[in-house]
Amino acid sequence: MNDELVLYGNPRSRAQMVRFMLEELGVPYRLAVVDFEKGENRQADYLAINPMGKVPAIVHRGVTVTETGAIIAYLADAFPEKGLAPAIDDPRRGTWLRWLFFAAGAFEPALLDTMLKRPEAPRSTAGYGSYADVLGALDTMLDPGPWILGDRFSAADVYVGAELAWASMFGAPGIADHPRIAAYVERIRDRPAYRKTTGA
Ligand SMILES: N[C@@H](CCC(=O)N[C@@H](CS)C(=O)NCC(=O)O)C(=O)O
C-alpha cells in the first residue's frame, strides 16, 4: 500500500486549514498545487479526485478524503499517537465530534451568509438558527477552555479555530463582542503550526 499523504490545494484556499493540521501533526506530506487561475480544479484528472472541483482533498493509503472538516478528523484518527483525537471510547469524543460538525454545518454557512450579506432564513428553518446564535454557542464551547476539550488541544481546535481566525481576519461582525472567542483566536494564532502555515 502506498503510504504517501498528498494534499491537493493552494495557499488561497481552505487547504491552509489542512496544512495547519498537518503541521500540528508533524507528519510528512506532499502538496500538490491545484491552480485555480489555470482551471486545474476543473480538469478531468482533478475532477476524478473531487467531482466538486474544489480543494482541499487528500489521498492517503489509496483513499480520497474531501471536505475540510472530514479531512481534519480523518487525519487526527489516522495518527492517534499524536493525540489530536480522543479515543473512540473516550466520552470527550462526543464533544470533539459535536464542534467539528458544528463548524462545517452551522458556523461556516452562517459566516458566509453574514459576510455576503445574504438575508437570513427564518431562525427555525435555517440549520444554524441565526449568526448571533452561532457566536453565542461558540462562546459556550469555550467553557471552561482554554481549548474545546479543556486543557487538551485537539483537531476540533484546528478546524473551529482556523475558521474563527479567518472570520476575525476578514472582519466578521460580532467577534469583538465575545471576548472569550477573541482571546481564543489569539491563542490559535500563537500556535507555531498556525504561524508556519500562514507565514506570520
Ligand atoms: N465544503 C468544502 C468547500 C471547499 C471549497 O469551497 N473550496 C474552494 C476554495 S476555499 C474552492 O475549491 N473553490 C474553487 C471552485 O469552486 O472553483 C470544504 O469544506 O472543504
The ligand as a Gaussian input file, in Angstrom:
#p B3LYP/6-31G(d) Opt

LIG

0 1
 N      -17.176000      22.262000       1.634000
 C      -15.825000      22.338000       1.134000
 C      -15.635000      23.684000       0.457000
 C      -14.390000      23.701000      -0.390000
 C      -14.282000      24.976000      -1.203000
 O      -15.267000      25.698000      -1.425000
 N      -13.066000      25.254000      -1.684000
 C      -12.839000      26.417000      -2.509000
 C      -11.541000      27.091000      -2.078000
 S      -11.536000      27.557000      -0.373000
 C      -12.635000      26.005000      -3.957000
 O      -12.055000      24.968000      -4.218000
 N      -13.057000      26.848000      -4.897000
 C      -12.783000      26.642000      -6.293000
 C      -14.040000      26.453000      -7.108000
 O      -15.078000      26.100000      -6.576000
 O      -13.933000      26.648000      -8.324000
 C      -14.828000      22.150000       2.287000
 O      -15.164000      22.480000       3.421000
 O      -13.717000      21.662000       2.053000

